[in-house]
Amino acid sequence: MAKGIIIAGFATCGKSILGKKYRNVIDLESSNFKYINTNLENVPVEARKGTKREVNSEWPKNYYKAIRMAIKEYDVVLVQLKPEHFDYFDKNNIKYSIAYPNINNWEDVKRKCINRGNNESFISGLGNVFVPFYEDCLQRNYENLYIINENETLESVLLENNIELKEVK
């Protein structure tokens, strides 16, 4: 039986930071499942985003399998926010929550992308889906919608909502 909660978070919400900081949290970085990353092991994940790479033939089945396994082992499973993932969760009766930056804070999202090393192609692509993905989220069958305002983090929002985060020892 699953024990973990799934939180689908938009880019720059702080999924990677939480995954590194807490032992009961995993960030399932989707690009590690979606693409063949041979010869890119020394390139930071954020720098890879927006570049041309070969798609893994197992995508997205490999990602969904990893999510199903992770919810048995972790209390919080952080995943990529994409409409097609919501379709899968809904079709398979998998509960999930959503974490999204405040819709008025695109400039903050863009600044975070630049600071973490994303290229212009990736940032432009995010800009194109920022509002449509939010609008799609509102139509979904989520358990909780966590809006992250400027000067907040996913961590602070989860703690405010009594989600237990266990620090790495």
Backbone as CSV, one residue per row, in Angstrom:
resi,resn,N_x,N_y,N_z,CA_x,CA_y,CA_z,C_x,C_y,C_z
1,MET,0.834,-1.191,0.000,0.000,0.000,0.000,0.872,1.244,0.000
2,ALA,0.495,2.207,-0.797,1.264,3.442,-0.902,1.207,4.221,0.400
3,LYS,2.305,4.830,0.764,2.318,5.657,1.970,2.607,7.110,1.630
4,GLY,3.240,7.369,0.492,3.666,8.710,0.173,2.625,9.533,-0.536
5,ILE,2.797,10.832,-0.427,1.948,11.747,-1.186,2.738,12.240,-2.397
6,ILE,2.038,12.436,-3.479,2.646,12.952,-4.705,2.326,14.431,-4.790
7,ILE,3.356,15.215,-5.051,3.165,16.641,-5.301,3.802,16.949,-6.640
8,ALA,2.957,17.354,-7.592,3.434,17.770,-8.907,3.731,19.260,-8.822
9,GLY,4.987,19.622,-9.045,5.399,21.007,-8.880,5.907,21.611,-10.172
10,PHE,5.483,22.838,-10.433,5.976,23.574,-11.587,7.468,23.865,-11.387
11,ALA,8.160,24.084,-12.474,9.591,24.406,-12.428,9.852,25.559,-11.469
12,THR,10.939,25.505,-10.792,11.451,26.496,-9.836,10.719,26.510,-8.504
13,CYS,9.851,25.552,-8.251,9.138,25.516,-6.966,10.045,25.105,-5.813
14,GLY,11.138,24.442,-6.109,12.050,24.016,-5.063,12.042,22.519,-4.808
15,LYS,11.627,21.754,-5.797,11.584,20.291,-5.645,12.965,19.716,-5.374
16,SER,13.948,20.130,-6.142,15.305,19.575,-5.994,15.900,19.898,-4.629
17,ILE,15.658,21.086,-4.161,16.181,21.493,-2.846,15.602,20.609,-1.756
18,LEU,14.286,20.382,-1.803,13.648,19.532,-0.794,14.151,18.096,-0.866
19,GLY,14.315,17.597,-2.090,14.786,16.231,-2.267,16.171,16.008,-1.684
20,LYS,16.984,17.034,-1.699,18.335,16.931,-1.143,18.359,17.140,0.372
21,LYS,17.432,17.952,0.863,17.462,18.359,2.267,16.777,17.376,3.216
22,TYR,15.781,16.655,2.712,14.982,15.808,3.602,15.056,14.338,3.204
23,ARG,15.207,13.488,4.203,15.356,12.057,3.937,14.051,11.366,3.599
24,ASN,12.923,11.966,3.888,11.632,11.361,3.573,11.004,11.947,2.311
25,VAL,11.821,12.679,1.550,11.362,13.345,0.325,12.264,12.922,-0.828
26,ILE,11.645,12.653,-1.972,12.422,12.380,-3.180,11.909,13.282,-4.299
27,ASP,12.858,13.836,-5.033,12.545,14.602,-6.236,12.823,13.688,-7.425
28,LEU,11.769,13.278,-8.106,11.948,12.434,-9.284,12.107,13.337,-10.509
29,GLU,13.321,13.830,-10.676,13.657,14.700,-11.814,13.323,13.958,-13.102
30,SER,12.353,14.470,-13.837,11.809,13.750,-14.998,12.810,13.572,-16.136
31,SER,13.719,14.508,-16.302,14.641,14.405,-17.435,15.573,13.200,-17.317
32,ASN,15.765,12.709,-16.093,16.573,11.504,-15.918,15.863,10.264,-16.458
33,PHE,14.559,10.353,-16.614,13.757,9.253,-17.139,13.392,9.473,-18.602
34,LYS,13.199,10.727,-18.985,12.711,11.042,-20.329,13.792,10.921,-21.398
35,TYR,15.015,11.260,-21.052,16.080,11.340,-22.053,17.199,10.337,-21.816
36,ILE,17.860,9.998,-22.901,19.105,9.246,-22.835,20.189,10.278,-22.522
37,ASN,20.822,10.157,-21.390,21.787,11.161,-20.945,23.228,10.672,-21.007
38,THR,23.477,9.679,-21.857,24.823,9.164,-22.022,25.752,10.299,-22.449
39,ASN,26.903,10.354,-21.842,27.935,11.377,-22.100,27.549,12.752,-21.571
40,LEU,26.488,12.846,-20.797,26.086,14.118,-20.193,26.152,14.065,-18.668
41,GLU,26.714,12.996,-18.141,26.745,12.804,-16.692,27.429,13.959,-15.967
42,ASN,28.370,14.624,-16.603,29.094,15.730,-15.966,28.475,17.090,-16.240
43,VAL,27.378,17.115,-17.003,26.661,18.365,-17.272,25.537,18.483,-16.246
44,PRO,25.477,19.582,-15.495,24.413,19.730,-14.498,23.031,19.560,-15.136
45,VAL,22.113,18.970,-14.389,20.767,18.699,-14.898,20.112,19.971,-15.424
46,GLU,20.230,21.062,-14.698,19.573,22.305,-15.122,20.154,22.834,-16.436
47,ALA,21.437,22.595,-16.668,22.057,23.048,-17.920,21.629,22.176,-19.103
48,ARG,21.217,20.948,-18.830,20.756,20.053,-19.901,19.379,20.454,-20.432
49,LYS,18.577,21.040,-19.568,17.193,21.352,-19.931,17.154,22.335,-21.094
50,GLY,16.284,22.059,-22.049,16.167,22.908,-23.224,17.133,22.552,-24.336
51,THR,17.937,21.495,-24.133,18.863,21.059,-25.170,18.277,19.845,-25.883
52,LYS,18.757,19.600,-27.105,18.280,18.432,-27.863,18.936,17.185,-27.321
53,ARG,18.086,16.213,-26.968,18.560,14.927,-26.484,17.626,13.848,-27.008
54,GLU,18.133,12.653,-27.074,17.330,11.527,-27.545,16.347,11.112,-26.451
55,VAL,15.070,10.934,-26.839,14.046,10.527,-25.878,14.172,9.028,-25.616
56,ASN,14.097,8.672,-24.346,14.143,7.277,-23.918,12.875,6.582,-24.402
57,SER,13.007,5.449,-25.048,11.848,4.725,-25.589,10.917,4.226,-24.480
58,GLU,11.396,4.173,-23.253,10.568,3.724,-22.124,9.734,4.850,-21.509
59,TRP,9.982,6.091,-21.939,9.245,7.246,-21.410,7.800,7.203,-21.886
60,PRO,6.805,7.497,-21.097,6.788,7.849,-19.671,6.572,6.662,-18.740
61,LYS,6.490,5.446,-19.292,6.237,4.268,-18.444,7.287,4.139,-17.342
62,ASN,8.550,4.423,-17.676,9.615,4.304,-16.679,9.435,5.324,-15.538
63,TYR,8.922,6.503,-15.890,8.689,7.546,-14.876,7.546,7.140,-13.952
64,TYR,6.458,6.648,-14.525,5.311,6.236,-13.722,5.668,5.055,-12.816
65,LYS,6.480,4.157,-13.313,6.933,3.028,-12.491,7.749,3.549,-11.303
66,ALA,8.635,4.501,-11.564,9.458,5.078,-10.493,8.587,5.801,-9.463
67,ILE,7.554,6.493,-9.922,6.644,7.180,-9.006,5.929,6.155,-8.123
68,ARG,5.407,5.106,-8.736,4.698,4.074,-7.967,5.615,3.423,-6.929
69,MET,6.869,3.218,-7.277,7.823,2.636,-6.328,8.156,3.643,-5.224
70,ALA,8.345,4.900,-5.588,8.748,5.926,-4.625,7.689,6.186,-3.560
71,ILE,6.406,6.110,-3.924,5.376,6.381,-2.913,5.307,5.287,-1.848
72,LYS,5.946,4.172,-2.101,6.019,3.114,-1.101,7.180,3.335,-0.132
73,GLU,8.142,4.141,-0.549,9.369,4.323,0.222,9.511,5.701,0.864
74,TYR,8.901,6.712,0.269,9.049,8.097,0.743,7.705,8.672,1.170
75,ASP,7.752,9.619,2.095,6.531,10.307,2.526,6.064,11.332,1.499
76,VAL,7.017,11.966,0.818,6.695,12.995,-0.176,7.460,12.675,-1.455
77,VAL,6.714,12.561,-2.545,7.300,12.284,-3.858,7.005,13.487,-4.743
78,LEU,8.060,14.172,-5.143,7.929,15.379,-5.959,8.141,15.014,-7.419
79,VAL,7.197,15.422,-8.269,7.236,15.052,-9.678,7.018,16.268,-10.559
80,GLN,7.331,16.070,-11.830,7.146,17.087,-12.849,5.656,17.412,-12.997
81,LEU,5.364,18.683,-13.170,3.986,19.107,-13.388,3.736,19.203,-14.886
82,LYS,2.964,18.279,-15.404,2.577,18.256,-16.820,1.158,17.704,-16.905
83,PRO,0.325,18.251,-17.769,-1.042,17.749,-17.908,-1.126,16.251,-18.180
84,GLU,-0.206,15.712,-18.968,-0.282,14.284,-19.274,-0.046,13.410,-18.036
85,HIS,0.707,13.918,-17.070,0.893,13.165,-15.828,-0.406,13.161,-15.022
86,PHE,-1.117,14.276,-15.011,-2.410,14.331,-14.323,-3.385,13.348,-14.962
87,ASP,-3.344,13.254,-16.299,-4.205,12.292,-16.991,-3.924,10.881,-16.493
88,TYR,-2.646,10.537,-16.379,-2.255,9.207,-15.897,-2.733,8.998,-14.453
89,PHE,-2.477,9.987,-13.591,-2.884,9.852,-12.189,-4.398,9.663,-12.088
90,ASP,-5.143,10.499,-12.803,-6.602,10.416,-12.744,-7.100,9.068,-13.268
91,LYS,-6.559,8.622,-14.380,-6.980,7.352,-14.988,-6.710,6.173,-14.060
92,ASN,-5.638,6.281,-13.261,-5.226,5.187,-12.392,-5.579,5.419,-10.917
93,ASN,-6.455,6.391,-10.667,-6.911,6.691,-9.302,-5.766,6.928,-8.328
94,ILE,-4.766,7.664,-8.778,-3.621,8.013,-7.948,-3.827,9.442,-7.454
95,LYS,-3.819,9.603,-6.137,-4.031,10.927,-5.546,-2.760,11.759,-5.687
96,TYR,-2.951,13.055,-5.881,-1.820,13.970,-6.025,-2.238,15.371,-5.615
97,SER,-1.237,16.167,-5.306,-1.425,17.586,-5.043,-0.575,18.357,-6.036
98,ILE,-0.800,19.653,-6.078,-0.119,20.520,-7.040,0.551,21.669,-6.295
99,ALA,1.777,21.990,-6.698,2.488,23.167,-6.193,2.769,24.072,-7.384
100,TYR,2.338,25.316,-7.276,2.464,26.240,-8.398,2.871,27.618,-7.895
101,PRO,3.763,28.283,-8.636,4.092,29.661,-8.259,2.856,30.549,-8.434
102,ASN,2.761,31.578,-7.646,1.685,32.548,-7.823,1.681,32.999,-9.281
103,ILE,0.535,32.972,-9.895,0.411,33.236,-11.329,0.867,34.654,-11.698
104,ASN,0.951,35.534,-10.726,1.418,36.904,-10.977,2.935,37.045,-10.853
105,ASN,3.634,35.934,-10.626,5.073,35.993,-10.351,5.941,35.389,-11.447
106,TRP,5.571,35.564,-12.716,6.387,35.009,-13.794,7.817,35.533,-13.741
107,GLU,8.008,36.793,-13.450,9.363,37.358,-13.423,10.229,36.674,-12.363
108,ASP,9.631,36.306,-11.253,10.360,35.584,-10.208,10.765,34.196,-10.709
109,VAL,9.846,33.515,-11.401,10.146,32.199,-11.972,11.292,32.324,-12.974
110,LYS,11.213,33.311,-13.839,12.251,33.529,-14.852,13.614,33.780,-14.193
111,ARG,13.629,34.615,-13.158,14.882,34.912,-12.440,15.477,33.640,-11.834
112,LYS,14.618,32.797,-11.245,15.094,31.543,-10.660,15.686,30.629,-11.734
113,CYS,15.045,30.600,-12.903,15.570,29.781,-14.012,16.965,30.244,-14.411
114,ILE,17.136,31.536,-14.533,18.439,32.101,-14.914,19.476,31.757,-13.846
115,ASN,19.102,31.937,-12.582,20.038,31.682,-11.474,20.472,30.229,-11.380
116,ARG,19.620,29.317,-11.794,19.981,27.903,-11.683,20.620,27.357,-12.954
117,GLY,20.774,28.211,-13.975,21.523,27.819,-15.157,20.723,27.307,-16.338
118,ASN,19.399,27.539,-16.343,18.593,27.127,-17.494,18.888,28.025,-18.688
119,ASN,18.804,27.446,-19.898,19.059,28.253,-21.095,17.787,28.964,-21.559
120,GLU,17.966,29.889,-22.495,16.852,30.720,-22.967,15.746,29.892,-23.607
121,SER,16.100,28.831,-24.294,15.097,27.964,-24.916,14.173,27.359,-23.856
122,PHE,14.752,26.879,-22.785,13.967,26.293,-21.702,13.078,27.350,-21.048
123,ILE,13.650,28.517,-20.759,12.905,29.592,-20.109,11.751,30.058,-20.996
124,SER,12.003,30.199,-22.271,10.961,30.601,-23.204,9.823,29.580,-23.238
125,GLY,10.187,28.309,-23.263,9.188,27.249,-23.250,8.334,27.279,-21.983
126,LEU,8.979,27.531,-20.844,8.223,27.644,-19.593,7.277,28.831,-19.636
127,GLY,7.768,29.936,-20.195,6.918,31.125,-20.303,5.672,30.851,-21.126
128,ASN,5.822,30.031,-22.156,4.686,29.706,-23.021,3.627,28.866,-22.326
129,VAL,4.021,28.087,-21.323,3.055,27.206,-20.654,2.674,27.677,-19.254
130,PHE,3.278,28.751,-18.780,3.075,29.189,-17.398,1.591,29.398,-17.077
131,VAL,0.892,30.162,-17.861,-0.533,30.411,-17.616,-1.393,29.218,-18.054
132,PRO,-1.178,28.652,-19.256,-2.016,27.504,-19.652,-1.933,26.318,-18.694
133,PHE,-0.752,26.000,-18.186,-0.634,24.888,-17.251,-1.385,25.194,-15.954
134,TYR,-1.313,26.442,-15.501,-2.037,26.845,-14.294,-3.541,26.679,-14.500
135,GLU,-4.015,27.154,-15.626,-5.442,27.029,-15.934,-5.848,25.565,-16.000
136,ASP,-4.994,24.718,-16.558,-5.258,23.292,-16.610,-5.306,22.701,-15.199
137,CYS,-4.372,23.116,-14.354,-4.332,22.615,-12.978,-5.659,22.844,-12.258
138,LEU,-6.244,23.993,-12.469,-7.477,24.339,-11.769,-8.632,23.413,-12.123
139,GLN,-8.538,22.758,-13.277,-9.592,21.847,-13.737,-9.360,20.407,-13.281
140,ARG,-8.283,20.155,-12.597,-7.886,18.786,-12.253,-8.478,18.300,-10.937
141,ASN,-8.303,17.014,-10.694,-8.846,16.345,-9.531,-7.791,16.227,-8.429
142,TYR,-7.147,17.315,-8.094,-6.071,17.312,-7.107,-6.632,17.320,-5.685
143,GLU,-5.804,16.888,-4.748,-6.184,16.945,-3.334,-5.940,18.327,-2.753
144,ASN,-4.746,18.879,-3.005,-4.376,20.197,-2.479,-3.694,20.992,-3.571
145,LEU,-3.935,22.290,-3.565,-3.237,23.208,-4.462,-2.429,24.151,-3.583
146,TYR,-1.106,24.018,-3.672,-0.208,24.854,-2.886,0.311,25.974,-3.784
147,ILE,-0.093,27.199,-3.505,0.383,28.355,-4.268,1.590,28.930,-3.539
148,ILE,2.677,29.084,-4.274,3.928,29.584,-3.703,4.086,31.045,-4.112
149,ASN,3.964,31.909,-3.138,4.094,33.337,-3.388,5.560,33.747,-3.372
150,GLU,5.811,34.935,-3.886,7.171,35.468,-3.851,7.628,35.495,-2.396
151,ASN,8.864,35.194,-2.159,9.469,35.121,-0.826,9.009,33.907,-0.033
152,GLU,8.297,32.973,-0.681,7.965,31.699,-0.053,8.699,30.604,-0.815
153,THR,8.787,29.452,-0.185,9.377,28.282,-0.834,8.394,27.123,-0.710
154,LEU,8.583,26.107,-1.508,7.768,24.913,-1.368,7.926,24.358,0.045
155,GLU,9.140,24.416,0.546,9.408,23.940,1.905,8.532,24.672,2.920
156,SER,8.527,25.997,2.885,7.750,26.751,3.875,6.250,26.500,3.718
157,VAL,5.793,26.369,2.496,4.371,26.120,2.257,3.976,24.738,2.780
158,LEU,4.801,23.728,2.550,4.487,22.390,3.045,4.501,22.348,4.573
159,LEU,5.477,23.001,5.175,5.529,23.029,6.637,4.312,23.750,7.210
160,GLU,3.884,24.835,6.588,2.676,25.554,7.023,1.436,24.671,6.917
161,ASN,1.470,23.712,6.009,0.343,22.808,5.807,0.540,21.465,6.529
162,ASN,1.438,21.478,7.517,1.668,20.320,8.388,2.120,19.058,7.657
163,ILE,2.894,19.227,6.596,3.535,18.098,5.932,4.863,17.864,6.648
164,GLU,5.042,16.673,7.189,6.250,16.381,7.955,7.445,16.191,7.025
165,LEU,8.496,16.946,7.281,9.738,16.853,6.523,10.846,16.470,7.499
166,LYS,11.532,15.379,7.201,12.555,14.861,8.104,13.928,15.173,7.540
167,GLU,14.674,15.998,8.277,15.979,16.438,7.807,16.948,15.273,7.676
168,VAL,17.809,15.397,6.671,18.872,14.414,6.470,19.819,14.518,7.645
169,LYS,20.220,13.366,8.163,21.131,13.391,9.331,22.552,13.194,8.895
